[in-house]
Amino acid sequence: MKNRVTGIGGLFFKTKDPKATKDWYKRHLGFNTDDYGCTFWWKNKEGEDCSTQWSPFPKDTKYYEPSKKDFMFNYRVENLEELLVTLKKEGVTIVGNVEEYEYGKFGYIMDNDGNKIELWEPIDKAFL
């Protein structure tokens, strides 16, 4: 398998007050926030539009489970299902099933430190 991870898809973290956190980042750092956080747009080496999501989550979110951490990384991948098969063969813990949406496919794994990692095969044009 040539490419596994192609970039960072998102940074997700817990906070006591997601709205206040989004407001702070908007006011002080100029983030263009919405209900989900902030989407950063950039071009890959082929000149295609790509995005990275920044999202604060409520302190009591269950989304990162089974991880006990206050953050979760999302990595962009090219062929999610093939990658998950490869990772499983390598002994990596797969969490749940592949989820498909109009903006891409998602799969979840656990790293060696017990962090839940979200793998995203994006369809960036769904956001344009």
N, C-alpha and C positions, 0 to 999 in steps of 0.2 A: 504494500500500500504506500503510494508516493507521499501524498499530503495527508496529514492527520488534522492538526489544528492550523487554521489559516489566519487567525487573528483573535482579538478579544471582542466578544459579542456584547458583554455587559458586566457591570459591577453592581452587585446587589448587597445591601447591608441593612441591618436592623437599627431602628432609632425610636426613641420614646414618642416622637411627634413627627411623622413623615411630612405633614403639611408645613410645619414650621421649618423643617430642614430644607424642603424644596424652596420655600420663600427666602430663606437665608442665602442659599446658593444663587437664586435668581437675583436678589438685591445686590449681593456682594461680589459674585463672580460672573454674573451675566448669563447664567444657565437659562435656556428657553424651556421652562418646566411646564408639564401638563399633569394629568392625573397619575401617570405612570412614572414620572421623573423627567429625564431629559434625554433626547436622542441626538447623538453627535453624528454628523454625516461626513464622509470622506471618500476618496477614490482609491480603489486598489490599483495594482500595477498595470492592469489592463484598461484602466480608466473607467471602470464600472462603479456606480454609486453603491456604497456600503454604509452600514450604520453600527454604532455601538450605543448600548442603552445604559444609562445611569439611573438606578432606582432605589430610593429608601423604602424599606418595608416596616410595618409595625413591629414593635419589640416582641409581640406574642405570635408572630407568624409561624405557621407549621410548614411553610414552603421549603425550608432548607432541611427538614428532617429526612433521613435519620441523623444528619449532622447536628452537633450541639453548638456550632459556631454562630457568630453574629454576622456572617457574610457568606456570599456564594459567588463564585466566578462563573461566567458564561463564556464559552469559547466557540468561535465560528469553525465549522468543519465543512468539508466538501461532500462527503458521502457518509452520512450518519449511520445508516444500517450496516454498511460494510465495516465501518470503524468499530461499531459495537460488537460485531462478530469477532473481529480481530482482538479487541480488548478482552472479551470474555475468554478467548483461547489463551490469552496471556495471564489469566487469573485475576483480572480486574473485576471488582464487584459492580454489577449493573443494578440500578435501582429502578423498579417500575418498567413500564412499557414505553415505546416510542409514541409521542403525541404529535398529531399533524394539525396544522392550522393554515390559513391562507398566507401567512407570513413565514412559514417554514416548519421544519420538523425538529422535535426536541427529544433528547435522550439524557439519562442521568447516570452518573457513576460516582463511586467513592474513591478518593485518592488515599495514599498511604498514611495521611494524617487524620483521616476521618472527615474530610471536607467533602460535602456533596458538590459535584461539578455538573453544571448544565452544559450539554453539547447541543449546538444549534446549527442546523443546515438551513441557512436563511434564504428567503425570497425577498430581497430588499425592495424590489419594485412594488411590492404590495403596500409599502408605506408612502410611495411617491404620489 
